[in-house]
Amino acid sequence: MNSPSASPATALTVNDTVQLAVLERSGMIESRHLGAAVVLSPDGTELRRLGNPDALIYPRSTLKPMQAITVLRAGVTLTDEQLVLASASHTGTQRHQDVVASTLAAYGLAEDDLRCPPDWPADSETRRASDAPRRLAMNCSGKHASFLAACVVNEWPLESYLEHGHPLQERIRQTVVEFTGAPLAHEGTDGCGAPVFAMSLVSLATAIQRVVTATEETDPHAAALVNAIRANAWGLDMPQVAEAMDTLGIIAKRGAEGVLIATAPDGTTVTLKILDGSIRPLLPVGLSLLAEAGALDAKAVAGVLEATTEQVLGRGLPVGELRFELA
């Protein structure tokens, strides 16, 4: 396959969604977030469906755990921090960039070998100290460094590692099908240039639950990834997600255009997609669904959401709230 699939796909529509969250200001609902979600019990059966979680979505960066597992299976050896950055959507701090640079150096590579686009750091302090966008600062640079490492180990072409027909991308497809348990319905190109595979929220939930609940016996590479993330939540996503992981013991990751994956310590898993692509309601909705399923302590969730949810302010003072609310 040399180009993204042009086959028809049944993507998520307005009719496939329900209200998942609202923003209230001064006693009136100002904004409503529509989306779809699914909650899986620890044994993989469906506990709850909101909207139509069988419709297709792009998982965007929530695909990264499966990409990182493929890299490990391809023979790449990474430290825990390097492995977390291989599955991360990082904020481009100097610490993040240094870890990615160490992956490149370990395999005789340099920043110029990366094919992700140059970008400014998302971290505001690091951005102010930067004088130009860099490939290392791009939030997917760790994934791309690990892709290149796999090419070095297997003597695959470096220049074309993002092409849909590259041997590494073929292996990633196989991993995705294995973990989702479903055939690929549609293929596109992600923002960083890598292939991205459309799937249902149910398939995504199945895959992430299988990743997070893997053991050394069932899948040592998946288990190694999850253990690395638990020890280095700082590296995986925005600080708000890291706080939720460290406080609640979950594994969670956001994807561009309003996608969230989250698995509780007991294996209960939620995946959701906000129709308009907003990321601000992801943690309130995802954590609330896990709490309502009995997988997380409601008081602990409330504390995390109070600390991580975008405030609704007027003249610098709280005048409302963003909250999980079904219609």
Secondary structure, 3 states (H helix, E strand, C coil): CCCCCCCCCCECCHHHCEEEEEEEECCEEEEEEEEEEEEECCCCCEEEEECCCCCEECCHHHHHHHHHHHHHHCCCCCCHHHHHHHCCCCCCCHHHHHHHHHHHHHCCCCHHHCCCCCECCCCHHHHHCCCCCECCCCCCHHHHHHHHHHHHHHCCCCCCCCCCCCHHHHHHHHHHHHHHCCCCCEEEECCCCCEEEEEEHHHHHHHHHHHHCCCCCCCHHHHHHHHHHHHCHHHCCCHHHHHHHHHHCCEEEEECCCEEEEECCCCCEEEEEECCCCCCCHHHHHHHHHHHCCCCCHHHHHHHHHHHCCCCEECCEECEEEEECCC
